């Protein structure tokens, strides 16, 4: 799916309660990291990764709520998620999931009955294959907590999409954090600023490389997750995710 660069929407005060919600336990985050790397994951790194993922999903849910409100609906449907991502290019973060979701394949969302249940296609495969994103279902409880914190509910298939997006994003975050550890840090060669549709992006001057990481090459720490966040996100949501992750780990032991 290709989204047109757009001016990011601010979530505003409606996300304040979401900051008090810890939807993804450190044990769950570490399980995702174990799928990616044998490196040890510190407790502060797990909390940071959980916080960054929460920030991204909170922004998606807030954008979907605004789309639903425009149609005087309270229950969120996949079309609202498509609208949120289309309006805010900063939250277009789960390209791997898009190829496995009917919502994004069709580009219109799925068909629902009056109870908000997805209507199955008349042509169904003889064999049911497991999800292409391993472990996506394990995020469902956390997604529901995030929805409740914003006073929202969603149809089952949208929960599935948010599960998949969370799984893909956190997996990418884990891979980048492991790369930061292996390579001893990250290098930046400049920044790109998105303009309005029809205008080319502008390239800023290269910035100074960040300092090399400290610590051993066997443990992923909080700062490695923060470095991975700068790879995965950009714009306002990147800064917000970094700020919230630092706050979430302020009193968390490093080990």
N, C-alpha and C positions, 0 to 999 in steps of 0.2 A: 504494500500500500504506500502511495506517495502522498505526502501532505504538503500543501502549499505553505511556505513560510508566512507566519502570521504573528501579530503582536500578542504575546502571551497574556492570558487572562490571570488576574490575581485572585487568589481564593478568598482573601479577606477574613473577617472574623468568624466565618462559618467553620473554619478548620481549627479553631482554638481548642475545642474539646478533643479533637483527634490527637493533639499533642500529648494528652494525658493517657492515651490508649497505647498499650504495648501488645500489638496483635500477634507478633511472631516471637516465640520464646527463643532464647539463645540456643537451646538444644536443637530446635528445628533449623535454625540458621546453620549451625555446625554440621547438621546432617547434609544440607545442600553443599556446603564446602567440601565435605568428605567425598561427595560424588565427583568432585572436580580435581581435588589435590590431596595428597597424603600429608601435607603440612599441618602442623598444629595450629589451631585457631584460638587466639586469646579470648578471654571473656569480653574485654572491651571491644575487640574487633567484631565479635558476634553482635553485641549491642549496637555498634555503629552501623553494621550492615542492615540490621532490623530497622533501625531508625530511618536510614536512607530509603529503604523499600517502602516504609510507611509513608514517607513524604511524597513519593511518586504516586502511590495508589490513592492517597488522600486528595491529591490534585486532580487525578482522573475522576474520582467519585464526585468531587465538587463541580467539575465541569459537566459531568453527566446530569447532576441535579439541576443545574441551570438549564440544560437542554430540555429536561423533562418538565420543568416549571413553565417553560414557554408554551407547552402543550397542555398545561393544567393537569399534569400527571404527577403522582407521588412515587409510584413504583418504577424503577429504572429498567430500561430494556437495552439491548445491544445497540440499537440505533442512537441512543443517548451517548454511549461510549464512543461510537464513531464520530459523533458530532463534537465531543469534547476533544478528541485527538485531532480532528480536522481544524479546530479553532486554536489549538495550542500545540505547535510543533515541538515544543520542549518535552512533551510527555509521550512522544512517539518513540518508545524505547524497547519494544519487544518484537522486532521483525521476525524472529524465528517462530514465534507463536502464530503469526498471522497466516502462514501457509497451512495451518492445521485447524483453523477455526472457520466454520461456515460464516460467521459474522463478517470477518474480514475478507474471505474469499469472494463472497457475494457483493460486499460493499454496501449492503442495504440493511443488514441485521436479519434475524430469523423471523419466522412467522409464529405467532402465538395465538392461543385460544383465549376465551374470556377470563380464564383463571390465571393467565400469565404463564402457561406451560407451553413449551415449544411443540409445534406441530411437526411430527416426523415426515420426512420425505416419502412419497409413495414407493420409491425405488430404494431398497436397502441392501446393503452388502450381506452375503451369506455368512461371512465370518466377521466378528467384531474384534478389532485390533485394539490393543491398549493405547493410551495416549502417547503421542509422539514426544511429549515433554514429560519425562519421568518424574513422578512425585507431585504433579500439579495439584492433585486433590488435597494434599496435606495443608494447603494454605486456606482452605475454606472457612475454618473456624475464625481465623484471624481476619479474613475479609468481612465476615459477618459482624465482627466487633467494630471494625472501621465504619461499616455502613450504619450501624446503630449509633455510633458516636456522632454521626452527621444527620441523624434522624431520617435515614433513608432505608429503603428495601429494594431488592432487585429480583428479577425473574431468575430461575435456576440457570439458564444458559449464560446470563451475564455474570453470575457468580463463577461459572466455569471459565469464562474469558478472563476475569480478574485473577483467578487461580493461575491460569496459564501465564499471564503477563508477569505475575509475581515470581513464578518459578523461573521463567526465562531471564528476567532482569537480575534476580539474585544469583543465578548461575553465571551470567556474564560478569557480575560484580566480583564473584569469587575467582573467576579465571583471571581477571585483570589484577586483582589483589595478589594472586599467586605470581603473576608475571612481574609485578613490582618487586616482590621479594627476590625472585630469581635474578632479576636484572639490577638489583640494588638501587632502584628508584625509577623515575620516569623523566622523559625529556619532552619539552614542548618546543615547537618550532614556529609559534605564532598563533594568532587567534583569528577566527572568522566571524564577522558580524553579518547576520542575515538582514537584508533590506526588505522593502515591500515587494509584492509580486510584480514581476516584470523588470525589476532592477537587479543587477548583478551583486553578489556579496562583496563586501569590502574586506581587505586583508590588513590586519594591524601589523605593526612591526613585531619581529620575533622578540619574545620575552626571555629573560634570563632563566637558564635551566634551574629547576628547584634543587636544593641540596640533596646529596645522596642519602639514602636511608641509613639508619643505624640499626643495630640488632643483628641477630643471627639469620641465616638463610633457611631456617627450618620452621619459623613461626610467623604467622600472619598477625600483625598487630593492628591497632586502631588506625594508625597513620597510613598503613598500607591500604586499608579500606577507604579512607578519605582520598588517597591518591587515585584509587580505582574509580571513585565517584567522579573525579574531575575528568576521567576518560569517558565515562558512560553518559554524563549529563552535561548540559550547557545552559547558559543564560541564567535567569532569575532562579529557576528551580534548582540549579546546581548550588548556588550560594545558599539558598534556603535549606537544602539537604545537608550541606556541610555544617551550617550553623546549628541545626537541630541535632545532628549526630554528635557534635562536640558537646552540646548541652546534655544529651542523653547519656554520655559516657563520662561526664565531669566527675562523678563520684564512684565510677566503676573500677574495680581493681584491674590492673593491666594483665594479670596472668590468666 
